[in-house]
Amino acid sequence: MTNDLRQKVYRLCSLSEWEASVRNGVITANKDDKRDGFLHLCKEGQVLRSALKHYSHINNLQVLGILVRDIQSILKFEPNRSGELFPHAYGVISYSSVIFARPVPVNNGVYFFPKELFS
């Protein structure tokens, strides 16, 4: 990651998880987050693979954009089993840190992530 203050990381979640986050004022942890002890996030180039691997069963998938500068004190980039670095948040992410929440489009039953989804 660069030191660009506009750099973003992304959170995938169901619409109901996003709605709970809005109500509670913080990003809601899912069962995988609770198991692993951190909130799972992605870089832009990781979102599609993560969606297909971990969220294909979710209807109404949402992508949340979060500015790195807002969570840098709790953000760590750690390797997955194959050594690829993924962003993990060790702490609470405030609802106010989310700069956008958008539904992920589906084409023939498969999620896709057009470039404009991330801007």
DRENPA-3360 file (N, C-alpha, C; in nm, 2 decimals, always signed):
BEGIN
1 = MTNDLRQK = +0.08/-0.12/+0.00/+0.00/+0.00/+0.00/+0.09/+0.12/+0.00 ~ +0.04/+0.23/-0.07/+0.11/+0.35/-0.07/+0.07/+0.44/+0.04 ~ +0.13/+0.55/+0.06/+0.09/+0.65/+0.16/-0.02/+0.74/+0.11 ~ -0.08/+0.72/+0.00/-0.19/+0.80/-0.06/-0.31/+0.80/+0.04 ~ -0.34/+0.92/+0.08/-0.45/+0.94/+0.18/-0.59/+0.90/+0.12 ~ -0.60/+0.88/-0.01/-0.73/+0.83/-0.07/-0.73/+0.68/-0.09 ~ -0.62/+0.61/-0.05/-0.62/+0.47/-0.07/-0.73/+0.40/+0.01 ~ -0.80/+0.30/-0.05/-0.91/+0.24/+0.01/-0.89/+0.09/+0.02;
9 = VYRLCSLS = -0.96/+0.03/+0.12/-0.97/-0.11/+0.13/-1.12/-0.13/+0.13 ~ -1.16/-0.26/+0.11/-1.30/-0.29/+0.09/-1.35/-0.40/+0.18 ~ -1.47/-0.39/+0.21/-1.54/-0.49/+0.30/-1.66/-0.55/+0.22 ~ -1.67/-0.68/+0.21/-1.78/-0.75/+0.15/-1.87/-0.79/+0.26 ~ -2.00/-0.77/+0.24/-2.10/-0.82/+0.34/-2.24/-0.83/+0.28 ~ -2.33/-0.89/+0.35/-2.47/-0.90/+0.30/-2.54/-0.77/+0.33 ~ -2.65/-0.75/+0.26/-2.72/-0.62/+0.29/-2.77/-0.62/+0.43 ~ -2.81/-0.73/+0.49/-2.85/-0.73/+0.63/-2.74/-0.70/+0.72;
17 = EWEASVRN = -2.62/-0.74/+0.69/-2.50/-0.70/+0.78/-2.47/-0.55/+0.77 ~ -2.48/-0.50/+0.64/-2.47/-0.36/+0.63/-2.57/-0.28/+0.70 ~ -2.70/-0.32/+0.69/-2.80/-0.25/+0.77/-2.78/-0.26/+0.92 ~ -2.73/-0.37/+0.97/-2.70/-0.38/+1.11/-2.58/-0.29/+1.15 ~ -2.49/-0.27/+1.06/-2.37/-0.18/+1.08/-2.42/-0.04/+1.09 ~ -2.52/+0.00/+1.00/-2.58/+0.14/+1.01/-2.65/+0.16/+1.14 ~ -2.73/+0.06/+1.18/-2.80/+0.07/+1.31/-2.71/+0.08/+1.43 ~ -2.60/+0.00/+1.43/-2.51/-0.01/+1.54/-2.40/+0.09/+1.54;
25 = GVITANKD = -2.38/+0.16/+1.43/-2.27/+0.26/+1.42/-2.13/+0.20/+1.40 ~ -2.12/+0.07/+1.39/-1.99/+0.01/+1.36/-2.01/-0.11/+1.26 ~ -1.90/-0.14/+1.19/-1.91/-0.26/+1.10/-1.93/-0.38/+1.18 ~ -2.03/-0.46/+1.14/-2.07/-0.58/+1.21/-1.98/-0.70/+1.17 ~ -1.93/-0.76/+1.27/-1.84/-0.88/+1.25/-1.93/-1.00/+1.21 ~ -1.88/-1.07/+1.11/-1.95/-1.20/+1.07/-1.89/-1.32/+1.14 ~ -1.93/-1.44/+1.12/-1.88/-1.55/+1.19/-1.73/-1.58/+1.17 ~ -1.69/-1.55/+1.04/-1.55/-1.57/+1.01/-1.46/-1.47/+1.08;
33 = DKRDGFLH = -1.51/-1.34/+1.09/-1.44/-1.24/+1.16/-1.42/-1.28/+1.31 ~ -1.53/-1.32/+1.37/-1.53/-1.36/+1.51/-1.44/-1.48/+1.53 ~ -1.44/-1.57/+1.44/-1.35/-1.69/+1.46/-1.20/-1.65/+1.45 ~ -1.17/-1.56/+1.35/-1.03/-1.52/+1.33/-0.98/-1.41/+1.41 ~ -1.07/-1.33/+1.48/-1.03/-1.22/+1.57/-1.00/-1.09/+1.50 ~ -1.04/-1.08/+1.37/-1.03/-0.95/+1.30/-1.13/-0.94/+1.19 ~ -1.15/-0.82/+1.14/-1.24/-0.80/+1.03/-1.17/-0.82/+0.90 ~ -1.23/-0.91/+0.82/-1.17/-0.93/+0.69/-1.20/-0.82/+0.59;
41 = LCKEGQVL = -1.09/-0.77/+0.52/-1.10/-0.67/+0.42/-1.03/-0.72/+0.30 ~ -1.04/-0.64/+0.19/-0.97/-0.67/+0.07/-0.91/-0.55/+0.00 ~ -0.81/-0.57/-0.08/-0.77/-0.47/-0.17/-0.85/-0.48/-0.30 ~ -0.86/-0.38/-0.38/-0.94/-0.39/-0.50/-0.92/-0.51/-0.58 ~ -0.80/-0.55/-0.61/-0.76/-0.66/-0.69/-0.80/-0.80/-0.63 ~ -0.84/-0.80/-0.50/-0.87/-0.92/-0.43/-1.02/-0.94/-0.41 ~ -1.10/-0.84/-0.44/-1.24/-0.84/-0.41/-1.32/-0.95/-0.49 ~ -1.29/-0.96/-0.62/-1.36/-1.06/-0.70/-1.34/-1.20/-0.65;
49 = RSALKHYS = -1.21/-1.24/-0.63/-1.18/-1.37/-0.58/-1.24/-1.40/-0.44 ~ -1.23/-1.30/-0.36/-1.29/-1.32/-0.22/-1.44/-1.34/-0.23 ~ -1.51/-1.26/-0.32/-1.65/-1.27/-0.33/-1.69/-1.41/-0.38 ~ -1.61/-1.46/-0.48/-1.64/-1.59/-0.54/-1.61/-1.71/-0.44 ~ -1.51/-1.69/-0.36/-1.47/-1.79/-0.27/-1.55/-1.80/-0.14 ~ -1.58/-1.68/-0.09/-1.64/-1.67/+0.05/-1.78/-1.62/+0.05 ~ -1.83/-1.56/-0.06/-1.96/-1.49/-0.05/-2.06/-1.53/-0.16 ~ -2.03/-1.64/-0.24/-2.11/-1.68/-0.35/-2.25/-1.72/-0.30;
57 = HINNLQVL = -2.27/-1.75/-0.18/-2.40/-1.80/-0.13/-2.48/-1.68/-0.08 ~ -2.42/-1.56/-0.08/-2.49/-1.44/-0.02/-2.57/-1.37/-0.13 ~ -2.70/-1.35/-0.10/-2.78/-1.26/-0.19/-2.76/-1.12/-0.15 ~ -2.77/-1.03/-0.24/-2.76/-0.89/-0.20/-2.63/-0.85/-0.14 ~ -2.52/-0.90/-0.21/-2.39/-0.87/-0.16/-2.36/-0.72/-0.18 ~ -2.29/-0.66/-0.08/-2.26/-0.52/-0.08/-2.10/-0.51/-0.07 ~ -2.05/-0.40/-0.14/-1.91/-0.37/-0.12/-1.90/-0.24/-0.05 ~ -1.82/-0.23/+0.05/-1.81/-0.11/+0.13/-1.67/-0.05/+0.10;
65 = GILVRDIQ = -1.66/+0.07/+0.08/-1.53/+0.14/+0.06/-1.49/+0.21/+0.19 ~ -1.36/+0.19/+0.23/-1.32/+0.24/+0.36/-1.18/+0.31/+0.33 ~ -1.16/+0.43/+0.37/-1.03/+0.50/+0.36/-0.93/+0.44/+0.46 ~ -0.82/+0.40/+0.40/-0.71/+0.35/+0.49/-0.67/+0.44/+0.60 ~ -0.67/+0.57/+0.57/-0.63/+0.67/+0.67/-0.72/+0.67/+0.79 ~ -0.84/+0.63/+0.77/-0.94/+0.63/+0.88/-0.92/+0.51/+0.98 ~ -0.85/+0.41/+0.93/-0.84/+0.29/+1.01/-0.70/+0.24/+1.03 ~ -0.60/+0.33/+0.99/-0.46/+0.28/+0.98/-0.41/+0.24/+1.12;
73 = SILKFEPN = -0.46/+0.28/+1.23/-0.42/+0.24/+1.36/-0.45/+0.10/+1.39 ~ -0.56/+0.04/+1.32/-0.60/-0.09/+1.35/-0.58/-0.19/+1.23 ~ -0.52/-0.14/+1.13/-0.50/-0.21/+1.00/-0.37/-0.28/+0.99 ~ -0.37/-0.41/+0.96/-0.25/-0.48/+0.93/-0.27/-0.56/+0.80 ~ -0.16/-0.57/+0.72/-0.16/-0.65/+0.60/-0.08/-0.78/+0.63 ~ -0.16/-0.89/+0.62/-0.10/-1.02/+0.66/-0.12/-1.12/+0.55 ~ -0.03/-1.21/+0.54/-0.04/-1.31/+0.44/-0.15/-1.42/+0.46 ~ -0.21/-1.46/+0.35/-0.30/-1.57/+0.36/-0.22/-1.70/+0.34;
81 = RSGELFPH = -0.28/-1.81/+0.33/-0.21/-1.94/+0.32/-0.11/-1.95/+0.20 ~ -0.14/-1.87/+0.09/-0.06/-1.87/-0.02/+0.04/-1.76/-0.02 ~ +0.04/-1.68/+0.08/+0.14/-1.57/+0.10/+0.09/-1.43/+0.05 ~ -0.03/-1.43/-0.01/-0.08/-1.30/-0.05/-0.12/-1.21/+0.06 ~ -0.08/-1.08/+0.06/-0.12/-0.99/+0.17/-0.26/-0.94/+0.16 ~ -0.33/-0.96/+0.27/-0.47/-0.91/+0.28/-0.48/-0.82/+0.40 ~ -0.56/-0.71/+0.38/-0.59/-0.62/+0.50/-0.68/-0.68/+0.60 ~ -0.64/-0.67/+0.72/-0.72/-0.71/+0.84/-0.73/-0.60/+0.94;
89 = AYGVISYS = -0.85/-0.58/+0.99/-0.87/-0.47/+1.09/-0.89/-0.54/+1.23 ~ -0.80/-0.50/+1.32/-0.80/-0.55/+1.46/-0.86/-0.44/+1.55 ~ -0.98/-0.43/+1.54/-1.05/-0.33/+1.62/-1.18/-0.29/+1.55 ~ -1.25/-0.19/+1.60/-1.38/-0.15/+1.56/-1.36/-0.05/+1.44 ~ -1.44/-0.07/+1.34/-1.45/+0.02/+1.23/-1.58/+0.09/+1.24 ~ -1.57/+0.22/+1.26/-1.69/+0.30/+1.27/-1.77/+0.31/+1.14 ~ -1.90/+0.32/+1.15/-1.98/+0.34/+1.03/-1.94/+0.46/+0.95 ~ -1.90/+0.56/+1.02/-1.86/+0.69/+0.96/-1.73/+0.67/+0.87;
97 = SVIFARPV = -1.65/+0.57/+0.89/-1.54/+0.54/+0.81/-1.57/+0.49/+0.67 ~ -1.69/+0.44/+0.65/-1.73/+0.39/+0.53/-1.77/+0.50/+0.43 ~ -1.70/+0.51/+0.32/-1.72/+0.62/+0.23/-1.82/+0.59/+0.12 ~ -1.85/+0.46/+0.10/-1.96/+0.42/+0.02/-2.00/+0.28/+0.05 ~ -2.12/+0.24/+0.02/-2.18/+0.11/+0.03/-2.26/+0.09/-0.09 ~ -2.22/-0.01/-0.18/-2.29/-0.03/-0.30/-2.33/-0.18/-0.32 ~ -2.44/-0.20/-0.38/-2.47/-0.34/-0.42/-2.38/-0.39/-0.53 ~ -2.34/-0.52/-0.52/-2.26/-0.58/-0.62/-2.34/-0.63/-0.73;
105 = PVNNGVYF = -2.32/-0.59/-0.86/-2.40/-0.64/-0.97/-2.38/-0.79/-0.99 ~ -2.48/-0.85/-1.04/-2.48/-0.99/-1.07/-2.51/-1.01/-1.22 ~ -2.43/-1.09/-1.29/-2.45/-1.12/-1.43/-2.46/-1.27/-1.45 ~ -2.57/-1.33/-1.49/-2.59/-1.47/-1.51/-2.55/-1.55/-1.38 ~ -2.59/-1.49/-1.27/-2.57/-1.56/-1.14/-2.44/-1.54/-1.08 ~ -2.35/-1.46/-1.14/-2.21/-1.44/-1.09/-2.19/-1.30/-1.06 ~ -2.13/-1.27/-0.94/-2.10/-1.13/-0.91/-1.99/-1.08/-1.00 ~ -2.00/-0.95/-1.04/-1.89/-0.89/-1.11/-1.87/-0.75/-1.05;
113 = FPKELFS = -1.75/-0.70/-1.07/-1.71/-0.57/-1.01/-1.65/-0.48/-1.11 ~ -1.74/-0.40/-1.18/-1.70/-0.30/-1.27/-1.61/-0.19/-1.20 ~ -1.52/-0.14/-1.27/-1.43/-0.04/-1.22/-1.50/+0.08/-1.15 ~ -1.61/+0.12/-1.20/-1.69/+0.23/-1.14/-1.75/+0.20/-1.01 ~ -1.75/+0.07/-0.97/-1.81/+0.03/-0.84/-1.71/+0.08/-0.73 ~ -1.58/+0.10/-0.76/-1.48/+0.13/-0.66/-1.45/+0.28/-0.65 ~ -1.51/+0.36/-0.74/-1.48/+0.50/-0.74/-1.58/+0.58/-0.65;
% end
